[in-house]
Amino acid sequence: MNEKQFNAFCKKLPATTYVKQWGESHVWKVGGKVFAIGGWEDSDEDEFAISFKVSDMNFEILQDRPGLRGAPYLASRGLKWIQHYGKPGLSDDGLKDCIKRSYEMIARALSKKKQLELGIKLDAD
């Protein structure tokens, strides 16, 4: 997934906002909370680094796969974030699924009132 595809996918998720920060990183938020970061940290020459929040179990599963690692700065502070930075990593569909799950985790953590204000409708767990 390249920069353009990443930004287009994140933009399609409901009630998202975008800002460039942290050294020109592409930062996507829902309700003011970050759910995905693109281009942060060094990555393989042909890969666009993408970081996203994961469950505790997925963090343990994904952190040691080739092309994936605990997201720099975030994982070192105990946060469960993974960075896709190189090959083989995840397929584009796999990345989209992880980004969507990250979005949903962050959106679910928002108050019900905030979810309603933003028009966010999440499936029941």
Secondary structure as the mmCIF struct_conf table of DSSP 4:
data_model
#
loop_
_struct_conf.conf_type_id
_struct_conf.id
_struct_conf.beg_label_comp_id
_struct_conf.beg_label_asym_id
_struct_conf.beg_label_seq_id
_struct_conf.end_label_comp_id
_struct_conf.end_label_asym_id
_struct_conf.end_label_seq_id
HELX_RH_AL_P HELX_RH_AL_P1 GLU A 3 LYS A 12
BEND BEND1 LEU A 13 LEU A 13
TURN_TY1_P TURN_TY1_P1 PRO A 14 ALA A 15
STRN STRN1 THR A 16 GLN A 21
TURN_TY1_P TURN_TY1_P2 TRP A 22 GLU A 24
STRN STRN2 SER A 25 VAL A 30
TURN_TY1_P TURN_TY1_P3 GLY A 31 GLY A 32
STRN STRN3 LYS A 33 GLY A 38
BEND BEND2 GLY A 39 GLY A 39
BEND BEND3 GLU A 41 GLU A 41
TURN_TY1_P TURN_TY1_P4 GLU A 45 ASP A 46
STRN STRN4 ILE A 50 LYS A 53
HELX_RH_AL_P HELX_RH_AL_P2 ASP A 56 LEU A 62
TURN_TY1_P TURN_TY1_P5 GLN A 63 ASP A 64
BEND BEND4 ARG A 65 ARG A 65
TURN_TY1_P TURN_TY1_P6 PRO A 66 GLY A 67
STRN STRN5 LEU A 68 GLY A 70
HELX_LH_PP_P HELX_LH_PP_P1 ALA A 71 ALA A 71
TURN_TY1_P TURN_TY1_P7 PRO A 72 LEU A 74
HELX_RH_3T_P HELX_RH_3T_P1 ALA A 75 ARG A 77
TURN_TY1_P TURN_TY1_P8 GLY A 78 GLY A 78
STRN STRN6 TRP A 81 HIS A 84
BEND BEND5 GLY A 86 GLY A 89
HELX_RH_AL_P HELX_RH_AL_P3 ASP A 92 ALA A 109
BEND BEND6 LEU A 110 LEU A 110
HELX_RH_AL_P HELX_RH_AL_P4 LYS A 112 LEU A 118
TURN_TY1_P TURN_TY1_P9 GLY A 119 GLY A 119
#
